[in-house]
């Protein structure tokens, strides 16, 4: 009997810290009778902080670029001190972005894996101003890959998907490369992995999205 593809059963990868942590708070400063609302993001690797304060209905904006290593005054606090303190707290408690990868499985069993997709349009929008951004929601990104039924189409889909991120080809951003995931090698850490099959599985499936749980 001809051998059929089997959907892989994967071990959960060891978790690792997310790239960004996010924070939001109301400031004690008022402008035109409205208190400011500060939303920001801190890069866990570099300590870079990007924060924006908006005031009232007219959304007057102030933008701050700081770093976790900047000194904080004991008293009185400046708005910069408040932002740094909030960023440090976010490093301990901050909310995550969803981390995803896509794997293309060829007919001969060879596997190719994308770089990490960190968040999507909706996640960035929910967090206000960020150091990065994305123009597509995950269902739109997934649709690009589901339509890729050959390796070359997979490469093209990956470049299109990566280009939706504002950091693409920039400093600290993805380069759009695809790597060979050798047989027996564990998947890199991710929250979910989308498998695309060049040849449909025994039950006719061409793709499988698997959530990766801890434990």
C-alpha positions in Angstrom: 0.0 0.0 0.0 1.3 3.5 -0.7 2.6 5.4 2.3 0.4 8.3 3.4 1.3 11.5 5.1 0.6 11.6 8.8 -0.1 14.7 10.8 2.8 15.1 13.2 2.3 14.9 17.0 4.5 17.6 18.4 6.1 18.1 21.8 5.4 21.5 23.4 8.4 23.7 23.1 10.0 25.4 26.1 8.6 28.9 26.5 10.8 31.9 26.2 10.2 35.6 26.9 8.2 37.6 24.4 10.0 40.3 22.4 7.8 43.2 23.7 5.9 44.0 26.9 3.1 46.6 27.0 1.7 49.0 29.5 -1.1 51.6 29.8 -1.9 54.1 32.6 -3.6 57.4 33.3 -1.2 60.3 34.0 -1.6 62.9 36.6 -1.0 65.6 34.0 -4.0 67.4 32.5 -4.3 69.3 29.2 -7.5 71.2 28.3 -9.2 69.7 31.4 -8.5 66.2 30.3 -6.1 63.7 32.0 -3.6 62.1 29.7 -3.7 58.4 28.8 -0.3 56.8 28.3 0.2 53.7 26.3 3.6 52.2 25.6 5.8 49.3 24.7 9.2 48.1 25.9 11.6 46.0 23.9 12.7 43.2 26.3 16.0 42.7 24.5 17.2 46.3 24.2 15.2 48.1 27.0 14.0 50.6 24.4 10.7 52.3 25.4 8.2 54.0 23.1 5.3 55.7 24.8 2.5 58.0 23.7 0.3 60.2 25.8 -3.1 61.4 24.4 -5.3 64.0 25.9 -9.1 64.3 25.6 -11.3 64.1 22.5 -8.9 65.9 20.2 -6.2 63.2 20.9 -3.4 65.7 21.3 -0.3 63.5 21.5 3.1 63.5 23.2 5.6 60.9 22.3 8.5 59.7 24.5 11.5 57.5 23.6 13.3 56.3 26.7 15.2 53.3 28.0 14.8 51.0 31.0 18.3 51.9 32.1 17.5 55.6 32.3 17.6 56.9 35.9 14.3 57.4 37.9 13.9 60.2 40.4 12.7 59.3 43.9 10.6 62.5 44.3 9.0 64.4 42.7 8.2 62.1 39.8 8.3 63.4 36.2 6.2 61.9 33.4 9.4 60.2 32.2 9.8 58.6 35.6 6.2 57.3 35.5 6.8 55.8 32.0 10.0 54.0 33.0 8.4 52.7 36.2 5.4 51.4 34.2 7.7 49.8 31.6 9.7 48.0 34.4 6.5 46.7 35.8 5.4 45.5 32.3 8.7 43.6 32.0 7.5 41.6 35.0 3.8 41.4 34.2 3.4 42.6 30.7 0.9 41.1 28.2 2.2 38.9 25.4 2.0 39.0 21.6 1.0 35.7 20.0 4.0 34.0 18.4 3.4 32.0 15.3 5.4 30.1 12.7 4.6 28.3 9.5 6.1 25.0 8.3 5.9 23.8 4.7 6.1 20.0 4.4 7.2 18.8 1.0 6.1 15.6 -0.7 9.4 13.9 0.2 9.1 14.9 3.9 11.5 17.8 3.9 10.3 20.6 6.1 10.9 24.4 5.8 10.1 26.8 8.6 9.5 30.6 8.6 10.8 33.2 11.0 8.5 34.1 13.9 5.4 36.1 13.2 5.0 38.2 16.3 1.4 39.5 16.7 -0.9 40.7 14.0 -2.8 43.9 13.0 -5.5 43.4 15.7 -3.0 42.8 18.5 -0.9 45.8 17.7 -4.0 48.0 17.4 -5.2 46.9 20.8 -2.0 48.1 22.4 -1.8 51.6 20.9 1.5 52.9 19.5 4.2 50.2 19.3 7.7 49.8 18.1 6.4 47.6 15.3 3.1 47.3 13.5 1.3 44.9 11.1 -1.1 45.6 8.2 -2.7 42.2 8.2 -4.7 40.1 10.7 -3.7 36.5 11.2 -6.5 35.0 9.2 -5.3 37.0 6.2 -1.7 35.9 6.7 -2.9 32.3 7.1 -4.9 32.5 3.8 -1.7 33.5 2.0 0.0 30.3 3.1 -3.0 28.0 2.6 -3.1 29.1 -1.0 0.6 28.0 -1.4 0.5 24.5 -2.9 4.2 24.5 -4.1 7.5 25.4 -2.4 8.0 28.5 -4.6 4.5 29.7 -3.8 5.3 29.2 -0.1 8.4 31.3 -0.5 6.4 34.1 -2.1 3.6 33.8 0.5 6.2 34.2 3.3 7.7 37.3 1.8 4.3 38.9 1.3 3.3 38.0 4.9 6.6 39.3 6.4 6.3 42.5 4.4 3.1 43.3 6.3 5.2 43.9 9.4 6.6 47.5 9.5 9.9 46.2 10.9 10.5 43.9 7.8 14.1 44.2 6.6 14.7 46.8 9.3 16.9 46.8 12.3 15.6 44.0 14.6 13.1 42.9 12.0 12.7 39.7 10.0 14.6 39.1 6.8 12.0 36.9 5.2 14.2 33.8 5.2 13.0 30.2 5.3 15.1 27.6 7.0 15.4 23.9 6.5 13.9 22.1 9.6 15.9 18.8 9.6 14.3 15.5 10.4 14.2 14.9 14.2 14.9 18.6 15.1 12.4 20.1 17.5 10.3 23.1 16.5 11.4 26.5 17.8 9.2 27.9 20.6 5.9 29.3 19.4 2.3 29.7 20.6 1.0 28.0 17.4 2.4 26.5 14.3 0.6 26.3 10.9 1.6 23.3 8.8 1.1 23.5 5.0 1.3 20.2 3.1 2.5 20.1 -0.5 0.7 16.7 -0.8 -2.6 16.4 1.1 -2.6 14.1 4.2 -4.5 10.8 4.3 -7.7 12.6 5.3 -7.3 15.1 2.5 -6.1 18.0 4.7 -3.7 20.5 3.1 -3.0 22.5 6.3 -3.2 22.1 10.0 -2.9 24.8 12.7 -1.7 23.4 16.0 -1.7 25.3 19.3 1.5 24.7 21.3 0.7 24.4 25.0 3.1 24.3 27.9 3.7 21.2 30.0 
